[in-house]
Amino acid sequence: MEGLVVPELMVQKLNSPNVRVRLRALEAWAREAPPGAVDPFILAFEDKDERVRARAQQLLEQDWASKAEAEKIEERGER
């Protein structure tokens, strides 16, 4: 996909023939990347395996929910 910012190592892992490698890469990205860094999840929507696509969707939704919660807290001034 054009315009996505995905580190080369992540691209390599998402292109692995092993589904478990691809799923672990998504999990690691979700843990380690800053909030809003969702391009690898979007890239994974094109994966041939439904499990990878579904997990990417879940992780993207979790990122959105975390961001929304952080914005609510910020609006209330509860840093």
N, CA, C and O atoms as CSV, one atom per row, in Angstrom:
chain,resi,resn,atom,element,x,y,z
A,1,MET,N,N,0.841,-1.189,0.000
A,1,MET,CA,C,0.000,0.000,0.000
A,1,MET,C,C,0.875,1.237,0.000
A,1,MET,O,O,1.850,1.334,0.745
A,2,GLU,N,N,0.516,2.151,-0.828
A,2,GLU,CA,C,1.284,3.384,-0.935
A,2,GLU,C,C,1.004,4.307,0.236
A,2,GLU,O,O,-0.118,4.356,0.740
A,3,GLY,N,N,2.014,5.035,0.667
A,3,GLY,CA,C,1.847,6.032,1.701
A,3,GLY,C,C,1.950,5.507,3.126
A,3,GLY,O,O,1.930,6.297,4.071
A,4,LEU,N,N,2.059,4.213,3.301
A,4,LEU,CA,C,2.182,3.668,4.641
A,4,LEU,C,C,3.633,3.726,5.095
A,4,LEU,O,O,4.559,3.569,4.300
A,5,VAL,N,N,3.806,3.955,6.381
A,5,VAL,CA,C,5.136,3.992,6.965
A,5,VAL,C,C,5.299,2.717,7.789
A,5,VAL,O,O,4.758,2.597,8.888
A,6,VAL,N,N,6.050,1.776,7.242
A,6,VAL,CA,C,6.266,0.489,7.900
A,6,VAL,C,C,7.759,0.177,7.831
A,6,VAL,O,O,8.330,0.093,6.744
A,7,PRO,N,N,8.390,0.003,8.994
A,7,PRO,CA,C,9.827,-0.320,8.986
A,7,PRO,C,C,10.111,-1.588,8.173
A,7,PRO,O,O,9.302,-2.515,8.131
A,8,GLU,N,N,11.259,-1.600,7.543
A,8,GLU,CA,C,11.621,-2.719,6.663
A,8,GLU,C,C,11.574,-4.071,7.381
A,8,GLU,O,O,11.107,-5.056,6.809
A,9,LEU,N,N,12.050,-4.126,8.618
A,9,LEU,CA,C,12.022,-5.382,9.361
A,9,LEU,C,C,10.580,-5.864,9.562
A,9,LEU,O,O,10.304,-7.061,9.483
A,10,MET,N,N,9.679,-4.936,9.818
A,10,MET,CA,C,8.276,-5.303,9.990
A,10,MET,C,C,7.702,-5.806,8.668
A,10,MET,O,O,6.937,-6.770,8.654
A,11,VAL,N,N,8.060,-5.171,7.571
A,11,VAL,CA,C,7.603,-5.620,6.249
A,11,VAL,C,C,8.075,-7.051,6.003
A,11,VAL,O,O,7.315,-7.893,5.524
A,12,GLN,N,N,9.334,-7.311,6.335
A,12,GLN,CA,C,9.875,-8.662,6.146
A,12,GLN,C,C,9.098,-9.687,6.964
A,12,GLN,O,O,8.768,-10.764,6.469
A,13,LYS,N,N,8.807,-9.349,8.214
A,13,LYS,CA,C,8.070,-10.281,9.066
A,13,LYS,C,C,6.646,-10.485,8.565
A,13,LYS,O,O,6.133,-11.603,8.600
A,14,LEU,N,N,6.010,-9.428,8.105
A,14,LEU,CA,C,4.641,-9.548,7.586
A,14,LEU,C,C,4.594,-10.298,6.260
A,14,LEU,O,O,3.531,-10.761,5.846
A,15,ASN,N,N,5.727,-10.418,5.599
A,15,ASN,CA,C,5.806,-11.181,4.349
A,15,ASN,C,C,6.302,-12.612,4.571
A,15,ASN,O,O,6.490,-13.363,3.614
A,16,SER,N,N,6.510,-12.980,5.820
A,16,SER,CA,C,6.980,-14.338,6.126
A,16,SER,C,C,5.946,-15.363,5.653
A,16,SER,O,O,4.744,-15.105,5.725
A,17,PRO,N,N,6.396,-16.511,5.175
A,17,PRO,CA,C,5.445,-17.564,4.803
A,17,PRO,C,C,4.799,-18.219,6.032
A,17,PRO,O,O,3.812,-18.943,5.903
A,18,ASN,N,N,5.351,-17.966,7.207
A,18,ASN,CA,C,4.861,-18.565,8.444
A,18,ASN,C,C,3.832,-17.647,9.106
A,18,ASN,O,O,4.149,-16.516,9.475
A,19,VAL,N,N,2.613,-18.133,9.252
A,19,VAL,CA,C,1.534,-17.335,9.849
A,19,VAL,C,C,1.896,-16.911,11.268
A,19,VAL,O,O,1.625,-15.777,11.663
A,20,ARG,N,N,2.506,-17.810,12.037
A,20,ARG,CA,C,2.860,-17.461,13.422
A,20,ARG,C,C,3.847,-16.302,13.482
A,20,ARG,O,O,3.760,-15.463,14.379
A,21,VAL,N,N,4.774,-16.245,12.549
A,21,VAL,CA,C,5.728,-15.123,12.504
A,21,VAL,C,C,4.971,-13.823,12.249
A,21,VAL,O,O,5.243,-12.803,12.882
A,22,ARG,N,N,4.029,-13.867,11.328
A,22,ARG,CA,C,3.262,-12.664,11.011
A,22,ARG,C,C,2.411,-12.217,12.205
A,22,ARG,O,O,2.333,-11.026,12.503
A,23,LEU,N,N,1.780,-13.171,12.882
A,23,LEU,CA,C,0.970,-12.825,14.051
A,23,LEU,C,C,1.836,-12.281,15.188
A,23,LEU,O,O,1.466,-11.304,15.839
A,24,ARG,N,N,2.988,-12.913,15.425
A,24,ARG,CA,C,3.890,-12.417,16.475
A,24,ARG,C,C,4.395,-11.018,16.156
A,24,ARG,O,O,4.558,-10.194,17.056
A,25,ALA,N,N,4.640,-10.750,14.899
A,25,ALA,CA,C,5.093,-9.411,14.499
A,25,ALA,C,C,4.030,-8.366,14.830
A,25,ALA,O,O,4.352,-7.286,15.325
A,26,LEU,N,N,2.774,-8.685,14.558
A,26,LEU,CA,C,1.692,-7.746,14.880
A,26,LEU,C,C,1.596,-7.528,16.383
A,26,LEU,O,O,1.443,-6.395,16.840
A,27,GLU,N,N,1.685,-8.603,17.149
A,27,GLU,CA,C,1.615,-8.499,18.611
A,27,GLU,C,C,2.757,-7.640,19.153
A,27,GLU,O,O,2.542,-6.785,20.013
A,28,ALA,N,N,3.955,-7.866,18.656
A,28,ALA,CA,C,5.115,-7.091,19.110
A,28,ALA,C,C,4.933,-5.613,18.754
A,28,ALA,O,O,5.243,-4.731,19.555
A,29,TRP,N,N,4.433,-5.358,17.563
A,29,TRP,CA,C,4.212,-3.973,17.147
A,29,TRP,C,C,3.202,-3.298,18.070
A,29,TRP,O,O,3.390,-2.149,18.470
A,30,ALA,N,N,2.138,-4.010,18.404
A,30,ALA,CA,C,1.101,-3.444,19.280
A,30,ALA,C,C,1.675,-3.091,20.653
A,30,ALA,O,O,1.282,-2.089,21.250
A,31,ARG,N,N,2.594,-3.902,21.153
A,31,ARG,CA,C,3.203,-3.651,22.462
A,31,ARG,C,C,4.214,-2.513,22.429
A,31,ARG,O,O,4.284,-1.712,23.361
A,32,GLU,N,N,4.995,-2.443,21.359
A,32,GLU,CA,C,6.178,-1.584,21.362
A,32,GLU,C,C,6.032,-0.262,20.612
A,32,GLU,O,O,6.742,0.698,20.913
A,33,ALA,N,N,5.142,-0.201,19.660
A,33,ALA,CA,C,5.015,1.013,18.848
A,33,ALA,C,C,4.221,2.074,19.606
A,33,ALA,O,O,3.405,1.750,20.469
A,34,PRO,N,N,4.464,3.326,19.284
A,34,PRO,CA,C,3.695,4.387,19.930
A,34,PRO,C,C,2.229,4.337,19.483
A,34,PRO,O,O,1.928,3.862,18.388
A,35,PRO,N,N,1.328,4.824,20.325
A,35,PRO,CA,C,-0.077,4.871,19.934
A,35,PRO,C,C,-0.241,5.627,18.618
A,35,PRO,O,O,0.420,6.638,18.381
A,36,GLY,N,N,-1.117,5.127,17.783
A,36,GLY,CA,C,-1.355,5.764,16.492
A,36,GLY,C,C,-0.474,5.250,15.375
A,36,GLY,O,O,-0.701,5.584,14.213
A,37,ALA,N,N,0.524,4.446,15.696
A,37,ALA,CA,C,1.416,3.880,14.672
A,37,ALA,C,C,0.777,2.588,14.162
A,37,ALA,O,O,1.202,1.490,14.523
A,38,VAL,N,N,-0.237,2.731,13.327
A,38,VAL,CA,C,-1.067,1.598,12.924
A,38,VAL,C,C,-0.822,1.120,11.493
A,38,VAL,O,O,-1.509,0.210,11.029
A,39,ASP,N,N,0.125,1.702,10.795
A,39,ASP,CA,C,0.340,1.324,9.396
A,39,ASP,C,C,0.611,-0.169,9.207
A,39,ASP,O,O,0.113,-0.738,8.235
A,40,PRO,N,N,1.382,-0.841,10.089
A,40,PRO,CA,C,1.564,-2.283,9.903
A,40,PRO,C,C,0.242,-3.064,9.994
A,40,PRO,O,O,0.067,-4.074,9.312
A,41,PHE,N,N,-0.685,-2.589,10.839
A,41,PHE,CA,C,-1.980,-3.254,10.934
A,41,PHE,C,C,-2.745,-3.098,9.623
A,41,PHE,O,O,-3.376,-4.040,9.143
A,42,ILE,N,N,-2.680,-1.917,9.062
A,42,ILE,CA,C,-3.364,-1.660,7.787
A,42,ILE,C,C,-2.750,-2.518,6.684
A,42,ILE,O,O,-3.468,-3.082,5.858
A,43,LEU,N,N,-1.433,-2.612,6.673
A,43,LEU,CA,C,-0.750,-3.466,5.700
A,43,LEU,C,C,-1.204,-4.916,5.841
A,43,LEU,O,O,-1.369,-5.618,4.843
A,44,ALA,N,N,-1.404,-5.363,7.073
A,44,ALA,CA,C,-1.794,-6.749,7.330
A,44,ALA,C,C,-3.225,-7.053,6.869
A,44,ALA,O,O,-3.598,-8.222,6.773
A,45,PHE,N,N,-4.022,-6.036,6.586
A,45,PHE,CA,C,-5.371,-6.277,6.052
A,45,PHE,C,C,-5.318,-6.997,4.714
A,45,PHE,O,O,-6.308,-7.596,4.294
A,46,GLU,N,N,-4.179,-6.946,4.042
A,46,GLU,CA,C,-4.028,-7.605,2.743
A,46,GLU,C,C,-3.491,-9.030,2.869
A,46,GLU,O,O,-3.283,-9.703,1.859
A,47,ASP,N,N,-3.266,-9.495,4.103
A,47,ASP,CA,C,-2.709,-10.829,4.307
A,47,ASP,C,C,-3.659,-11.893,3.762
A,47,ASP,O,O,-4.879,-11.729,3.790
A,48,LYS,N,N,-3.079,-12.984,3.267
A,48,LYS,CA,C,-3.896,-14.062,2.698
A,48,LYS,C,C,-4.584,-14.898,3.770
A,48,LYS,O,O,-5.537,-15.619,3.476
A,49,ASP,N,N,-4.103,-14.808,5.021
A,49,ASP,CA,C,-4.663,-15.606,6.105
A,49,ASP,C,C,-5.666,-14.784,6.916
A,49,ASP,O,O,-5.362,-13.684,7.377
A,50,GLU,N,N,-6.855,-15.336,7.078
A,50,GLU,CA,C,-7.921,-14.644,7.807
A,50,GLU,C,C,-7.529,-14.325,9.254
A,50,GLU,O,O,-7.921,-13.287,9.787
A,51,ARG,N,N,-6.758,-15.212,9.889
A,51,ARG,CA,C,-6.350,-14.970,11.283
A,51,ARG,C,C,-5.493,-13.714,11.406
A,51,ARG,O,O,-5.631,-12.954,12.365
A,52,VAL,N,N,-4.620,-13.502,10.448
A,52,VAL,CA,C,-3.759,-12.317,10.476
A,52,VAL,C,C,-4.605,-11.068,10.233
A,52,VAL,O,O,-4.439,-10.060,10.919
A,53,ARG,N,N,-5.501,-11.134,9.268
A,53,ARG,CA,C,-6.370,-9.976,8.997
A,53,ARG,C,C,-7.242,-9.647,10.206
A,53,ARG,O,O,-7.411,-8.481,10.561
A,54,ALA,N,N,-7.795,-10.687,10.834
A,54,ALA,CA,C,-8.668,-10.472,11.990
A,54,ALA,C,C,-7.889,-9.879,13.166
A,54,ALA,O,O,-8.373,-8.969,13.839
A,55,ARG,N,N,-6.691,-10.393,13.409
A,55,ARG,CA,C,-5.899,-9.866,14.529
A,55,ARG,C,C,-5.465,-8.432,14.262
A,55,ARG,O,O,-5.438,-7.614,15.182
A,56,ALA,N,N,-5.128,-8.119,13.027
A,56,ALA,CA,C,-4.771,-6.741,12.673
A,56,ALA,C,C,-5.952,-5.811,12.952
A,56,ALA,O,O,-5.770,-4.709,13.469
A,57,GLN,N,N,-7.147,-6.252,12.612
A,57,GLN,CA,C,-8.353,-5.446,12.866
A,57,GLN,C,C,-8.548,-5.240,14.369
A,57,GLN,O,O,-8.840,-4.126,14.806
A,58,GLN,N,N,-8.391,-6.291,15.154
A,58,GLN,CA,C,-8.536,-6.175,16.607
A,58,GLN,C,C,-7.524,-5.196,17.191
A,58,GLN,O,O,-7.869,-4.358,18.025
A,59,LEU,N,N,-6.290,-5.306,16.754
A,59,LEU,CA,C,-5.246,-4.432,17.283
A,59,LEU,C,C,-5.463,-2.986,16.865
A,59,LEU,O,O,-5.192,-2.067,17.638
A,60,LEU,N,N,-5.943,-2.781,15.662
A,60,LEU,CA,C,-6.256,-1.428,15.211
A,60,LEU,C,C,-7.378,-0.842,16.067
A,60,LEU,O,O,-7.298,0.310,16.493
A,61,GLU,N,N,-8.414,-1.623,16.315
A,61,GLU,CA,C,-9.520,-1.152,17.152
A,61,GLU,C,C,-9.061,-0.867,18.576
A,61,GLU,O,O,-9.522,0.095,19.190
A,62,GLN,N,N,-8.164,-1.686,19.109
A,62,GLN,CA,C,-7.620,-1.437,20.445
A,62,GLN,C,C,-6.853,-0.119,20.477
A,62,GLN,O,O,-6.947,0.641,21.440
A,63,ASP,N,N,-6.094,0.142,19.417
A,63,ASP,CA,C,-5.342,1.392,19.341
A,63,ASP,C,C,-6.305,2.575,19.334
A,63,ASP,O,O,-6.092,3.560,20.041
A,64,TRP,N,N,-7.355,2.475,18.541
A,64,TRP,CA,C,-8.350,3.553,18.481
A,64,TRP,C,C,-9.011,3.761,19.842
A,64,TRP,O,O,-9.199,4.899,20.272
A,65,ALA,N,N,-9.365,2.672,20.519
A,65,ALA,CA,C,-10.006,2.769,21.826
A,65,ALA,C,C,-9.065,3.409,22.847
A,65,ALA,O,O,-9.492,4.234,23.654
A,66,SER,N,N,-7.799,3.032,22.813
A,66,SER,CA,C,-6.821,3.619,23.734
A,66,SER,C,C,-6.666,5.110,23.474
A,66,SER,O,O,-6.582,5.912,24.404
A,67,LYS,N,N,-6.629,5.465,22.203
A,67,LYS,CA,C,-6.496,6.879,21.843
A,67,LYS,C,C,-7.717,7.663,22.301
A,67,LYS,O,O,-7.580,8.763,22.835
A,68,ALA,N,N,-8.901,7.113,22.100
A,68,ALA,CA,C,-10.126,7.795,22.523
A,68,ALA,C,C,-10.152,7.973,24.036
A,68,ALA,O,O,-10.543,9.031,24.527
A,69,GLU,N,N,-9.740,6.954,24.775
A,69,GLU,CA,C,-9.707,7.031,26.227
A,69,GLU,C,C,-8.700,8.088,26.687
A,69,GLU,O,O,-8.985,8.857,27.605
A,70,ALA,N,N,-7.545,8.128,26.062
A,70,ALA,CA,C,-6.529,9.133,26.409
A,70,ALA,C,C,-7.048,10.545,26.141
A,70,ALA,O,O,-6.779,11.465,26.913
A,71,GLU,N,N,-7.786,10.713,25.058
A,71,GLU,CA,C,-8.348,12.034,24.742
A,71,GLU,C,C,-9.392,12.441,25.778
A,71,GLU,O,O,-9.457,13.610,26.159
A,72,LYS,N,N,-10.209,11.496,26.236
A,72,LYS,CA,C,-11.201,11.803,27.273
A,72,LYS,C,C,-10.511,12.255,28.549
A,72,LYS,O,O,-10.912,13.238,29.173
A,73,ILE,N,N,-9.477,11.530,28.927
A,73,ILE,CA,C,-8.742,11.871,30.151
A,73,ILE,C,C,-8.115,13.248,30.003
A,73,ILE,O,O,-8.143,14.048,30.938
A,74,GLU,N,N,-7.555,13.526,28.845
A,74,GLU,CA,C,-6.927,14.828,28.615
A,74,GLU,C,C,-7.962,15.944,28.671
A,74,GLU,O,O,-7.691,17.012,29.221
A,75,GLU,N,N,-9.133,15.710,28.114
A,75,GLU,CA,C,-10.189,16.728,28.141
A,75,GLU,C,C,-10.614,17.048,29.567
A,75,GLU,O,O,-10.944,18.192,29.880
A,76,ARG,N,N,-10.606,16.039,30.426
A,76,ARG,CA,C,-10.991,16.257,31.830
A,76,ARG,C,C,-9.837,16.847,32.632
A,76,ARG,O,O,-10.013,17.242,33.785
A,77,GLY,N,N,-8.662,16.905,32.024
A,77,GLY,CA,C,-7.498,17.451,32.710
A,77,GLY,C,C,-6.917,16.518,33.753
A,77,GLY,O,O,-6.363,16.966,34.757
A,78,GLU,N,N,-7.043,15.221,33.519
A,78,GLU,CA,C,-6.587,14.217,34.485
A,78,GLU,C,C,-5.297,13.554,34.052
A,78,GLU,O,O,-5.231,12.325,34.024
A,79,ARG,N,N,-4.323,14.275,33.730
A,79,ARG,CA,C,-3.074,13.668,33.281
A,79,ARG,C,C,-2.453,12.914,34.329
A,79,ARG,O,O,-1.387,12.333,34.124
